[in-house]
């Protein structure tokens, strides 16, 4: 079958963002299907370069890519983001409607990618499958990014419209599934397929890392990768760094790799509080380069703002990269990932908003290399047993094939 795949923030391994859509598309191709990817010009991806036309066509590892020249970056303000989402949705609707697709698949965020998904599928009279990576508008409302009650009401109606139009929905976490079902969507039509671990790309390594961007080689290095935005709550890391400084701790380095609207403010705070010896700020790295850096860190950081909406409603790429690398994970918020870390003893979970407990956990990990290595081995085992990209891709492909087969039977 021919799958029209809509992902505004699509990227390959050459980009510095998640590659789920690229990997799933490759596996669709390997299963004998055809994929046309409709995406925008996301700065963190390798599709963000300036365009000479409103729509440019590429072939990427067998995937036909139609890139709409609609720029987007994490540092953009709310209104600029909203305009980018709306313009992309309008252009994508026309593009998808012109294809000879057998199925339309759209993956959030943003929620607005569901608009071209449901409209084009209706025009083409083919099934529509929607993938929920974050609950919208629940998450933006929770972090305070959306406050206007009329806009919130509109987005809630749009969420329900998109869900009702979908033959099947893929959720990336248990909380997302629950949120989808609270709208009245049938639970039996929702499949949980979390983010995956790229077991071949990310592998444990004992090689030293002497790149000065990441601090002195002898430091105990804890790494955070990803967006530096409102939702990420990265002040918790600086709070812990300040506590460690107060205690006179040395030889500890928090390495923050990424970009986002809060990065400049966080770096300013770091300078003002004299935390430079405990932190490193690194621009986003392509996945291929990150794969050479991440395994040579000492621990991975899972940090989010302390909001109940995040506890079970997120599926961060970074966690699955960490455990593929065999890194123990230090987590500072409750939820399904915290439960998993405890169950498999592959890291340390600390209470949210508790800098002293955070600092205690850092010192515990630093001072017990035997326990740390054992946690790392169990992390890799967890990645292999439950989150292999190949295994989860089989379930992903089955969902799409079943949706297409159902449509054929109805015809």
Secondary structure, DSSP 8 states (H G I E B T S, - for coil): -EEEEE-TT---TTSSS--HHHHHHHHHHHTT-EEEEEEEEETTSTT-S--SSSEEEEEETTEEEEEEEEEE-TT--HHHHHHHHHHHHHHHHHHHHTS--SEEEEE-SSTTHHHHHHHHHHHHT-EEEEEESS-TTHHHHHTTS---HHHHHHHHHHHHHHHHH-SEEEESSHHHHHHHHHTT--GGGEEE----B-TTTS---------GGG--TTSEEEEEES--SGGG-THHHHHHHHHHHHHT--SEEEEEE---TTHHHHHHHHHHTT-GGGEEEE----HHHHHHHGGGSSEEEE---S-HHHHTT---HHHHHHHHTT-EEEE-S-SHHHHHHHHHT-EEE--TT-HHHHHHHHHHHHH-HHHHHHHHHHHHHHHHHH-BHHHHHHHHHHHHHHHHHHHHHH-
